[in-house]
Amino acid sequence: MEQKILDNSVQAYLIVIGTILVTLIFKRLISKFLASKLFKLITNSKHNVPKQSFLDLVVQPLGTYLLLTISMIAIDKLKFPSAFEFTVYKTNTRQILDALMNGALVVVFIWLCLRVIDFMAMVLEERANLTKDQQDNQLIIFFKDFFKVILIIIGVLLVLKFSFNKNIGSILTGLSLVGAAVALATRESMENLIASFIIFFDKPFTVGEQVKVNGFTGTIEKIGLRSTRIRTNEKTYISVPNKQMVDTIVDNISLRTQRKTDLQLELSLSASAGTLQTLLTAMRSYLSTQKIDSFQVHLHDTGKQAHIVMVEYFSSAADEHEAYLMLREKINMALIEILEAHKIELAASSTDVVVKQS
């Protein structure tokens, strides 16, 4: 047991190996226990918070961190073998191994913190789903991504500190100068980031609302740090830079109170003034019986080729799109029947009825 192998006794090796094996065997059990204690620290017992979801997220990185920490402490009790000592660019082997282990500890710790952020965001999102306001969900997703980016930056600084022995203060001072240059070089990205904050606080639209921007109409699915993701009516998935969402005119269709429909009827010049007046009266009488909010029917113009009758009506925006299409079809068919009943034909130069929704 006292025999020396690579400057360490067999007994020392067995103790280290045994310690690591015991930790490996009981790693999951210990990490679950520690995760349960951490769960109680960051949650309120008054709320029904899913503990299993927290354990699923945290146990693996916590167990890895525990194994790395105990392994480092155990291995540190061994004397570094002189046979493995060599220098690479003024750095000896022991320093390289220490840097790798410290870097691994920092990476796993940041991984654990990221999982905790995911859990907290999940809990907040579940609570936000209980309210009708989608702004809460939007803010949670945004700040989850924002804090993750900050945490990763902190992790990189910690690796530089503990693995490469760099002075973080001097690094931050240098980064402030470099950051100014980078900000100028990445001005568009910075503008998109600032625009994302404007969107959250000005609230021109929220996740789940339907908007029309740059010729595209669709539903907001996500508002990120750089861009807004929209599922269009054609079911494509587009990303619009947040700066454009702020600078461009955005039509928030979900906030409209009514749907407007315009119909332009180009009628034959053979129709007399009396016939046209009777036609307008019949159309107005019919529209007054329909479930629409308001309407207008008038002779808009006349010329060498046709009499132009304009029909405008507003329907409730609360109706489903399918219901709106059925209402529009019903009114179109009824107006065609009224034209047929009064024996009025469309103008020879007109091949169809112009219909426009706005």
N, C-alpha and C positions, 0 to 999 in steps of 0.2 A: 504493500500500500504506500510505502514511503519511496518507492522507486521513482526516479526522476525521468520524465519524458518531456522534452522541449522546455526545460527549466521549471517544470511544475510536477508535483507528485501526482501519482495515480489517484490518491484520495481526494486531492483538490479537483481533479477532473470529474470524479464521480459525484462530488458535492454539486458542482456547477451543472452537470448534466441532469442530475436528479432534481435540482431546483427547477430547471427549465421544463423537464418532463411533468413534474407535479403542476406547475403553472399551466402547461398546455392541456393537461387532463381536466383541471378544475377552472380553466379560463372562462368557459361559457357560464358556469354556475356563479363564479365570482362577479363576472361582468353583469349578469342579470341582477344580482343583489345590489351592486353599485348603481346600476341603471334605475332600479326601483327607488333607491334613495334620492337620486338625481331627479327622478320624476316628481317626487313629493316636494322637492325644493322649487321647481319651476312651474308647478301647477297649483291651482286652488281646488281644494277638496269639495267646495260647494258646487263645482261644475262637473258635469259628466264628461270627462276627458278620456279618450280611448288609450288606456295604458299599454295594451298590446301593440298598438301602432307605434308608440314611442319605443318600446323594447325592440321591435323589428328594425327600427332605424338606427338605434344607438348601440345595441349589444355588440355587433360586429366590430365597429371602430373602437369601442371601449375595450373589448377583449384584446384586440391587436395592440392597442396602446399599453395595456397592462402587461402583455407578454414581452413587448419590447423593453419596457422599463425594468422589469424583474431580470430579464436576460442581460441587460446592460450592467445592472448592479452585481449580478452573479459573476459575469465574465470579468468585471473590473477587479475581482479578488484574485484573479490569476496574474502571474507575472508574464509580461509579454515576451515570447521566445526571442532570444537574441538572433536565432537563425533567420527570422522573418524581418529583421530590422534592415531597412535600406532607405535611401533618400531619393525623392523625386522632386526636382525643382525646389530644393531647399526645404522640403516637407518630408518628415519621416513617416514610416508606415503607421505608427500609432496615431499620429495626428490625422492621417487620412481616414483611418477606421473611426476615430472619434467624430470627425466631421460627418461621415456617412450615417452614423448612429444618431447623432444630434439632428441631422436633417430629416431622417426617417421619423423621429419622435415629433418634430414640428409638423411634418406632413400629416401624420396620423391624427395629431391633435386638431389641426385645421379641419380634417375630414370629419372628426367628431363634432366640432362646432357647426359645420355646415349641415350635418344631420339634425342637430338641435334646432337650427333655424328652419329647416324643412318641416319639422314637427310643429313648431310654434306657428308657422304660416298655415299649416293644415288645420290646426285647432281654430285659429282666428277665421279662416275661410269657412269652416263649418258653422261658426257662430254668425258670420256675415250672411250666409245663405238663408238664415232664418228671417232676415229683413228683406224688404222689397227693393231697397236702394242698392244698385249694383256698384256704386262708387266705392263701397267698402272692399268688395272683392278686387276691384281694380287697384286700389292702394296697396292691398296686401301683396299681390303679385309683383307690383313694381318695387316695393321696399324689400321684399324677399330677395329679388335679383340684385338690388342696390347693395344691401348688406353683405351678400355673398361676394360681390366684387371687392368691397372694402376688406372683408376677412381674408380673401386670397392675397391682396396686396400686403396685409399685415403678415401673412404667412411667409411671403417672399422675403420681407425685411427680417423676420426672425431667423430664416435659414441663413441669410447673409451674416447675421449677428452671431449665431451659435455654431455654424459650420465653417464660416470663413473669417470669423473674428473681426468683422468690419464694424466701424463706428456708425451706428444708425443715424446719430445726429448729423454727422458730416454728410452721410448719404442723403438725408432729407434736405439738407442745405443745397447739395448739388442737384437733387431732383427738382427743387424749386426753380432753379435756373433752366434745367433741361425741360421742366414742365412747361415753362413759358414758351420755349421754342417749339415743343411738341404741340402745345395748344394752338400756335399759329399754323403749324403744318397740318394739324387735324381740326381746323376751324369748323368744318362742316359737321364733324362728329360731336364737337362741343356744342354747336348750335342745336343739334338734335337732342342732346342730353338736356340742355336748358329748356328746349321746347317741351320735353316730356314733363318737366315740373310745371310748366305753364298749363299743360293739358289737365294735370291732376288738380290744380288749384282753381283754374278758370272753369273747368267742367263743361266744355262745349259738347262733349259726348262721353259715354261710358261704355263699358263692355256689355255686349248684348243688344245695343241699339243699332238701328239700320241707318246708314249714312250714304250720301252721294258725294264723291270727291274725285276730281280729275277725270270725270267721265265714267267712273266706276260706281256701281251701287252694290252695297253688300252689308253684312253684319260685322260689327267689331268683335273680334275674338280675343285679342290681346293687345295691351299697350305696353311696350317694352321701353328700355332705356334709349334705344336708337330709333325704333320704328314702330308703327302700328300695323297689326296684322288684320286683314279683312277677308272674310269669306264672301265672295261676290255672288250675285244671283245666278251666275252661270256655274257656281260651285267651284270656281278656281280660288286659289289662295294667294293673295298679293300682300306685299309689304310696302307701306308708304312711309318715307322718312317723316319723323315727327315735325321737323321744320316745315315741311309742306302742309302737314295737317294744321299747323298754326297759321301759316301765311296764306294758304289757299282758302277760298270760300268753301265751307263745308255745309252741306244741306243735311241737317239731322231729321231724317224722315220720320223717325220714331216719335218726335216731339210735335209733329203737325197735328192740328186739331181736326182737319177735314181733308178729303181727297177731292181734287178738282178735275172734271172731265170736260173737254171741249169737243164738239162735233161741228164740222163745217159741211153743210149740204149745198152742192152746186146744182140748182134746179134749172130746168128748161125755160127759155124765154117765152115759150108759148103759154105759160101760166099767167093768167090775168091778175090784176091788183086785187080784185074781189076774192079770187080763188086763193091767192097767197094769204090774205087776211084771215080767211076761214081756216087755212092750214095752220097758221100761227096760233089761232085761238084753240084749235083742237090739240095741238102739241102742248100748249100751256095747261089745258084742262087735264090732259093725261099725266103730265109730270107732277101736278098738284096732288095726285092720288098716290104717288110713289113715296117710299121711305128714304127721302133725300132731304137735306137741310135747307137748301135754297136752289133756285134756278133762274135762268134768263133765256128767253127765246125772242129773237128779233131779226129783222131783215137787215143784214149787215152791209150789203153792197149789191149793186146791180151794174151790168155792163153789156158789152157786145156779145158775150158768150154765155153768161149765166146770171141768174138771181142767186145770191149767196145768203143762206140762212145760217145763223150761228146759234147753237144750243150749248149753254153752259150750265152745269149743275155741280153741286157739292154734296158728297156723301160722307158718312161718318168714318173717321180714320181708325176707329176702334174695331171695325169689321175686319175679319180675316181677308187675306188677299183673294182667296178662292171665292168668298162671298161677294167681294167687290166685282170680280170678273163676271160672275153670274148676273149681278144687278146691271152691269153695263151691257151685257148681251141682251138681257130682257128689254132694256130701254131701246137699244138699237133696233131690235126686231119690231117693237111696237111702233117706232117712228117710221120704219119702212112700210108697215101695214097702213099707217095713216096716209102716207104718200100714195099708196096704191088705192086707198079708199077715195081719195080726192082726184085720182087719175092724173097725178103730176109725175112727170118723168124727170130723171136726172139730165143735166145738160149733156149734149152730144160729145163735148170735149172732155167730160168728166167720166172716169172709169170706175171710181169708187167713192166711198164716203170717208172723208178724212177724220180720224179720231185721234185725240191726243190726251194723255193723262199728265197732269202736272201736280 
